[in-house]
Amino acid sequence: MGFENVEIYPSNFPEDLKKEDYTPQDYVLNTAIGKAQAVYEELKNKGEAENTIILAADTVVEIDGQIFEKPKDKQDQLKNLTYYR
């Protein structure tokens, strides 16, 4: 796309939205928006937000309406993989 001067800022947004309150699409959208807003606020506090484009994303696995995020540990990963089958 021709972007120059790209910098990556990890978000401090707590990924703790209540999954049961959202469709999988809305859950991912709202998490990504929260991440973008958190980065924007951090940059704004540093005086670095002007003329800045922020791109944020989130990824989950959805099976039969159930949302699976990144596993917390190897045991959680095994549980998820077993469910995916």
Secondary structure as the mmCIF struct_conf table of DSSP 4:
data_model
#
loop_
_struct_conf.conf_type_id
_struct_conf.id
_struct_conf.beg_label_comp_id
_struct_conf.beg_label_asym_id
_struct_conf.beg_label_seq_id
_struct_conf.end_label_comp_id
_struct_conf.end_label_asym_id
_struct_conf.end_label_seq_id
BEND BEND1 ASN A 5 ASN A 5
HELX_RH_3T_P HELX_RH_3T_P1 LYS A 19 ASP A 21
BEND BEND2 TYR A 22 TYR A 22
HELX_RH_AL_P HELX_RH_AL_P1 PRO A 24 ASN A 45
TURN_TY1_P TURN_TY1_P1 LYS A 46 GLY A 47
TURN_TY1_P TURN_TY1_P2 GLU A 50 ASN A 51
STRN STRN1 VAL A 61 ILE A 63
TURN_TY1_P TURN_TY1_P3 ASP A 64 GLY A 65
STRN STRN2 GLN A 66 PHE A 68
BEND BEND3 LYS A 70 LYS A 70
BEND BEND4 LYS A 72 ASP A 73
HELX_RH_AL_P HELX_RH_AL_P2 LYS A 74 TYR A 84
#
